[in-house]
């Protein structure tokens, strides 16, 4: 069995691979015709931009979600993972996931069950050590929250 340092290094490598894969091969990165919800997030300090487009079902589930934008690997990977993770989920569950992710990147303790719900987002937990990068990871999620807050039916 490897030492704990090796385990952490291997875990860091896996997380880095997930982030780079989503950055280089983003999922659901496309302009959507006639979305129900649209929101633009912009970080003026670094120039990162995320535009989320969402189509909802009549039950307030996220049927389709896509994004466009540009920025660092953290913001763009976070947006890509977001679109995969919340597709098909109800707005209420989406907001719960958003809060869990916010706690994760702020370095707060979250349980194993919550980590399971976050899926590949766990790869971004390392940004908690870098306060400037937290904003990058949260940009798509803040944009999502803004889009949902404009939806009066949620």
Secondary structure, 3 states (H helix, E strand, C coil): CCCHHHHHHHHHHHHHHHHHHHHHCCCCECCCCCCCEEEEEECCCCCCEEEEEEEECCCCEEEEEEEEEECCHHHHHHHHHHHHHHCCCEHHHHHHHHHHHHHHHCCCCCCHHHHHHHHHHHHHHHHHHCHHHHHHHHHHHHHHHHHHHCCCCC
